[in-house]
């Protein structure tokens, strides 16, 4: 409550409240599952309160937008609202409101970003704030894993940890119980490309390689102990792209440093009863589910097939809250709001990935790192939307929407900058 009141005062009454709203919304990720219930049956996450407080400031102060809404976001906004109205009149239940309000944050966040100039300073500040927020989540998660009784007494969750893994091919996973869900691990992958970006920027926080290594390892172990295979997959993609496409001249010894750290980590993993779980990720992607290590992919596959069958039978969608938890946001949106909505929901970040690659190729070497970061963040978003169910929880869906919107705002700012430079010439 103290955080919310303080953040609201900064957003609503400070001169730079609009620009800084991004920062306070990002810090809200740390709060996890905690919500308010102003009306019975309506639970609001602190992130929602801060987002709509920022929207209110924009409307009341009549701030003029700097950039136009992307057409895909406009279309999705119309679909979100249209289906919600129809569902209220024909088949309302609490899940309709829950899924709609969580998904509508995408539109609200884009509305905010189009009123803020996402220059490199704002982009860097957001990256730093995200790094701090998620690293704090990882740190508290590791404390919970090693000292569950202590963290349980502070945050009030039930200690469900059991470290009896003898004679088992499994391992005890970090559950992030204080945060409310093991899905906290979904937020960690962006930390690693952000570290590269901030190191290239020579940010004061990362001047010491010891601090850099500590932050890197802390988040790496949090991802590992979470057992979250989608995050493992995303990190593997990040590593491959960094080794092949990030130039040593931009950050000397980065590749050597990465190879050494990752190699030691891989050796550690293969000394633990977990390598089968890691490899089961790739088997599941091609439909070869290894039930020995993988108890969830079969269920996920069945839910995905159910959603696909629903889209085939009802290509216009079945409405909000009608699909349960599909474990894929793309299929969730496609089955609920129609095939076209699902395709556009995926194509939004996909098109921006292509645009980031275009900017990366066309600019000079020493202007590439921000675009390289955007590329990796959009890949993260695409993988998360395709292989995870995020939007049913504000604390996992909103960070993806925020990253999507801020990277879009940064690309738009640089595009306007290029156009202005051409006119000046």
C-alpha positions in Angstrom: 0.0 0.0 0.0 2.8 2.4 0.8 4.5 1.7 -2.5 1.2 2.3 -4.4 0.5 5.6 -2.7 4.1 6.8 -3.2 4.1 5.8 -6.9 0.7 7.4 -7.5 1.9 10.7 -6.0 4.9 10.6 -8.2 2.9 9.8 -11.4 0.0 12.2 -10.8 1.7 15.2 -9.2 5.3 15.4 -10.4 6.3 17.4 -13.4 8.1 14.3 -14.9 5.4 11.9 -13.7 4.4 10.8 -17.1 7.9 9.8 -18.2 8.6 8.2 -14.8 5.4 6.3 -14.9 7.2 3.6 -16.9 9.6 3.2 -14.0 7.0 2.8 -11.3 4.9 0.4 -13.4 8.1 -1.7 -13.9 8.8 -1.7 -10.1 5.3 -3.0 -9.6 6.4 -6.4 -11.1 8.2 -7.1 -7.8 4.9 -7.2 -5.9 3.9 -10.5 -7.6 0.3 -11.8 -7.0 -0.7 -9.1 -4.4 -4.0 -7.4 -5.4 -6.6 -5.0 -4.1 -10.4 -5.7 -4.1 -12.2 -2.3 -4.2 -15.4 -4.0 -5.3 -16.3 -7.6 -4.4 -15.2 -9.8 -7.3 -13.0 -7.2 -8.9 -9.3 -7.6 -8.0 -6.9 -5.0 -9.2 -3.1 -5.5 -9.3 -0.9 -2.6 -8.4 0.4 -2.5 -12.0 -3.2 -1.9 -13.2 -3.7 0.9 -10.7 -0.5 2.6 -11.9 -1.3 2.1 -15.5 -4.8 3.6 -15.3 -3.5 6.4 -13.1 -1.1 7.3 -15.9 -3.9 7.1 -18.5 -6.0 9.4 -16.2 -3.1 12.0 -16.0 -2.8 12.0 -19.8 -6.5 12.5 -20.3 -7.0 15.2 -17.6 -3.9 17.2 -18.7 -4.8 16.8 -22.4 -1.4 15.7 -23.5 -1.0 15.4 -27.2 0.2 12.0 -28.5 3.7 12.0 -30.1 3.1 8.9 -32.3 0.1 7.1 -33.8 -1.3 3.8 -32.5 0.0 0.8 -34.5 -2.9 -0.5 -36.7 -2.6 -4.0 -35.2 -3.1 -2.6 -31.7 -6.1 -0.5 -32.9 -7.6 -3.6 -34.4 -7.0 -5.7 -31.3 -8.4 -2.9 -29.1 -11.7 -2.9 -31.1 -11.8 -6.8 -30.8 -11.1 -6.8 -27.1 -13.9 -4.3 -26.4 -16.4 -5.7 -28.9 -16.1 -9.2 -27.5 -16.3 -7.9 -23.9 -19.6 -6.1 -24.6 -21.1 -9.1 -26.4 -20.0 -11.4 -23.5 -21.4 -9.2 -20.8 -24.8 -9.2 -22.6 -24.9 -12.9 -23.5 -22.7 -15.1 -21.3 -21.1 -13.1 -18.5 -19.1 -14.9 -15.8 -16.1 -13.7 -13.6 -13.6 -15.2 -16.1 -14.8 -12.9 -18.8 -13.9 -9.8 -16.8 -10.6 -11.3 -15.5 -9.3 -12.2 -19.0 -10.5 -9.0 -20.6 -9.1 -6.6 -18.1 -5.7 -8.4 -18.0 -5.5 -8.4 -21.8 -6.7 -4.8 -22.2 -3.6 -3.6 -20.4 -1.9 -4.1 -23.7 -4.0 -1.3 -25.2 -3.6 0.9 -22.1 0.2 0.6 -22.0 0.5 1.4 -25.8 -1.8 4.4 -25.1 0.7 5.6 -22.5 3.8 5.0 -24.6 2.5 7.0 -27.6 2.5 10.0 -25.3 6.2 9.5 -24.1 9.3 10.2 -26.1 11.2 6.9 -25.8 14.6 8.2 -26.5 17.8 6.4 -25.5 17.8 7.8 -22.0 14.3 6.6 -21.3 15.1 3.2 -23.0 18.2 2.8 -20.8 16.3 3.8 -17.7 13.6 1.3 -18.3 16.2 -1.4 -19.0 18.0 -0.6 -15.7 14.7 -0.6 -13.8 13.7 -4.0 -15.3 17.1 -5.4 -14.4 16.8 -4.2 -10.8 13.2 -5.4 -10.4 13.8 -8.9 -11.8 17.1 -9.3 -10.0 15.3 -8.6 -6.8 12.7 -11.2 -7.6 15.5 -13.7 -8.4 17.4 -12.8 -5.2 14.3 -13.3 -3.0 13.5 -16.5 -4.9 17.0 -17.9 -4.1 16.6 -16.9 -0.4 13.2 -18.6 -0.4 14.8 -21.8 -1.9 17.6 -21.9 0.7 15.7 -20.5 3.7 12.0 -21.1 3.1 11.1 -20.8 6.8 12.6 -17.3 7.0 11.0 -16.0 3.8 7.7 -17.7 4.7 7.6 -15.9 8.0 8.1 -12.5 6.2 5.7 -12.9 3.3 3.2 -15.3 4.9 3.1 -18.1 2.3 2.9 -21.8 3.2 6.3 -23.6 3.0 5.8 -26.4 0.5 9.5 -27.2 -0.1 10.7 -30.7 0.2 14.4 -31.5 -0.4 14.1 -35.2 -0.3 15.1 -36.0 -3.9 17.1 -39.2 -3.3 16.6 -42.0 -5.8 14.8 -39.5 -8.1 15.6 -38.2 -11.6 13.8 -35.0 -10.7 15.0 -32.0 -8.7 13.4 -29.7 -6.2 12.2 -26.6 -8.2 12.3 -23.0 -7.1 8.6 -22.1 -6.8 8.7 -18.3 -6.1 6.0 -18.9 -3.5 6.5 -15.4 -2.0 5.8 -13.9 -5.5 2.8 -16.2 -6.0 3.8 -18.4 -8.9 6.7 -20.3 -10.5 5.9 -18.1 -13.5 8.2 -15.5 -12.1 11.0 -17.4 -14.0 9.3 -16.2 -17.2 10.4 -12.7 -16.4 14.2 -13.4 -16.0 15.4 -14.0 -19.6 15.4 -10.3 -20.7 17.9 -9.6 -17.9 20.8 -11.2 -19.8 20.6 -9.0 -23.0 19.9 -6.0 -20.8 23.2 -6.7 -19.0 25.0 -6.6 -22.3 23.3 -3.4 -23.3 24.0 -1.6 -20.0 27.6 -2.9 -20.0 28.1 -1.4 -23.5 26.6 1.8 -22.2 29.2 1.8 -19.4 26.6 2.2 -16.8 27.9 2.9 -13.3 26.1 -0.1 -11.9 28.1 -2.5 -14.1 31.5 -0.9 -14.1 32.8 -3.6 -11.8 33.0 -7.0 -13.5 32.5 -8.6 -10.1 29.0 -7.0 -9.8 28.2 -7.9 -13.4 29.1 -11.6 -12.7 27.2 -11.7 -9.5 24.0 -10.3 -11.1 24.5 -12.7 -14.1 25.0 -15.8 -11.9 22.2 -14.8 -9.5 19.6 -14.7 -12.3 21.1 -17.7 -14.1 20.7 -19.9 -11.0 17.2 -18.6 -10.4 16.2 -19.7 -13.9 18.0 -23.0 -13.5 16.4 -23.8 -10.2 12.9 -22.8 -11.5 13.0 -25.7 -13.9 11.3 -23.4 -16.4 12.1 -25.0 -19.7 10.8 -22.2 -21.9 13.1 -19.8 -20.1 16.0 -22.3 -20.7 15.1 -22.4 -24.4 15.0 -18.6 -24.7 18.4 -18.3 -23.0 19.9 -20.9 -25.4 18.6 -18.8 -28.3 20.0 -15.6 -26.7 23.4 -17.2 -26.3 23.6 -18.5 -29.9 22.6 -15.1 -31.4 25.0 -13.2 -29.1 27.9 -15.5 -30.0 27.3 -15.2 -33.7 26.0 -11.6 -34.2 27.3 -9.4 -31.4 30.6 -7.9 -32.4 33.6 -8.1 -30.0 34.7 -4.6 -30.9 31.6 -3.3 -29.2 32.3 -5.1 -25.9 35.7 -6.8 -25.8 35.9 -10.3 -24.2 32.1 -10.6 -24.0 32.1 -13.8 -26.0 35.0 -15.3 -24.2 33.4 -14.3 -20.8 30.0 -15.8 -21.9 31.5 -19.1 -23.1 33.5 -19.6 -19.9 30.5 -18.8 -17.6 28.1 -20.9 -19.6 30.5 -23.8 -20.0 31.0 -24.0 -16.2 27.3 -23.7 -15.7 26.6 -26.5 -18.3 29.1 -28.8 -16.6 27.3 -28.1 -13.3 23.9 -28.9 -14.9 25.1 -32.2 -16.3 26.3 -33.1 -12.8 22.8 -32.7 -11.6 19.6 -34.8 -12.3 18.3 -32.2 -14.7 19.9 -32.6 -18.1 17.0 -34.9 -19.2 14.5 -32.1 -18.4 16.5 -29.6 -20.4 16.7 -31.9 -23.5 12.9 -32.8 -23.1 12.2 -29.1 -24.1 13.4 -29.8 -27.6 11.7 -33.2 -27.8 8.4 -31.6 -26.9 8.7 -28.9 -29.6 8.8 -31.7 -32.2 6.0 -33.6 -30.6 8.2 -36.3 -29.0 7.3 -35.9 -25.3 9.5 -37.7 -22.9 7.2 -38.5 -20.0 10.1 -39.7 -17.9 11.2 -36.1 -17.4 8.3 -34.2 -18.8 5.0 -34.4 -16.9 3.4 -31.2 -18.2 4.0 -31.1 -22.0 1.4 -33.7 -22.7 -1.2 -31.6 -20.9 0.0 -28.5 -22.7 -0.2 -30.3 -26.0 -3.8 -31.4 -25.3 -4.9 -27.9 -24.3 -3.2 -26.5 -27.5 -5.0 -29.1 -29.7 -8.3 -28.3 -27.9 -7.8 -24.6 -28.7 -6.9 -25.3 -32.3 -10.0 -27.5 -32.7 -12.1 -24.6 -31.2 -10.6 -22.2 -33.8 -11.5 -24.6 -36.6 -15.1 -25.0 -35.4 -15.5 -21.3 -34.3 -13.1 -19.2 -36.5 -14.7 -16.0 -35.2 -13.9 -17.0 -31.5 -15.9 -18.2 -28.5 -15.5 -15.1 -26.3 -13.5 -14.1 -23.3 -13.0 -16.6 -20.5 -14.2 -19.5 -22.6 -11.0 -21.4 -23.1 -9.6 -21.9 -19.6 -5.8 -21.7 -19.5 -4.4 -22.8 -22.8 -0.7 -22.2 -21.9 -0.2 -20.3 -25.2 -1.3 -16.7 -25.4 -1.5 -16.8 -29.2 -3.8 -19.8 -29.1 -5.7 -18.3 -26.2 -6.4 -15.1 -28.1 -7.1 -16.9 -31.4 -9.6 -19.3 -29.8 -11.3 -16.6 -27.7 -11.4 -13.7 -30.2 -11.0 -15.4 -33.6 -8.2 -16.6 -35.8 -7.5 -13.2 -37.2 -7.0 -11.7 -33.7 -4.6 -14.6 -32.8 -2.6 -14.1 -36.0 -2.3 -10.3 -35.5 -1.4 -10.8 -31.8 1.6 -12.8 -32.9 2.4 -10.7 -36.0 2.6 -7.5 -33.9 6.0 -8.3 -32.3 7.0 -10.4 -35.3 6.9 -7.4 -37.6 8.7 -5.3 -35.1 11.4 -8.0 -34.9 11.9 -7.6 -38.7 12.0 -3.8 -38.3 14.6 -4.1 -35.6 16.8 -6.3 -37.8 16.5 -3.8 -40.6 17.6 -1.0 -38.3 20.4 -3.2 -36.9 21.8 -3.9 -40.4 21.4 -0.4 -41.8 23.1 1.6 -38.9 26.7 1.9 -38.1 28.4 -0.7 -35.9 28.5 1.5 -32.7 24.7 2.2 -32.9 23.7 -1.5 -33.1 23.5 -2.6 -29.5 20.1 -1.0 -28.7 18.6 -2.6 -31.8 20.3 -5.9 -30.9 18.6 -5.7 -27.5 15.2 -5.0 -29.2 15.7 -8.1 -31.5 16.3 -10.3 -28.5 13.4 -8.8 -26.5 11.0 -9.4 -29.4 12.2 -13.0 -29.7 11.6 -13.4 -26.0 8.0 -11.9 -26.4 7.3 -14.2 -29.4 8.5 -17.3 -27.6 6.6 -16.4 -24.4 3.3 -15.6 -26.3 3.6 -18.9 -28.2 4.7 -21.3 -25.5 3.5 -19.8 -22.3 0.2 -18.6 -20.8 0.9 -15.1 -19.5 -2.0 -12.8 -20.0 -4.3 -14.5 -17.4 -2.0 -13.0 -14.7 -1.2 -9.3 -14.6 2.2 -9.8 -13.1 3.3 -12.0 -16.1 1.3 -10.4 -18.9 1.9 -6.7 -18.2 5.8 -7.0 -18.3 5.5 -8.5 -21.8 3.1 -5.7 -23.0 5.5 -3.1 -21.5 8.6 -4.5 -23.2 6.6 -4.7 -26.5 5.4 -1.1 -26.3 8.7 0.4 -25.1 10.7 -1.2 -27.8 8.1 -0.1 -30.4 8.3 3.5 -28.9 12.1 3.4 -29.2 12.0 2.3 -32.8 9.4 5.0 -33.6 11.6 7.6 -31.9 14.6 6.6 -34.0 12.6 6.5 -37.2 11.4 10.1 -36.6 15.0 11.1 -35.8 16.2 9.7 -39.1 13.4 11.5 -41.0 14.3 14.8 -39.3 18.0 14.4 -40.2 17.1 13.8 -43.8 15.0 16.9 -43.9 17.9 18.9 -42.3 20.2 17.8 -45.0 
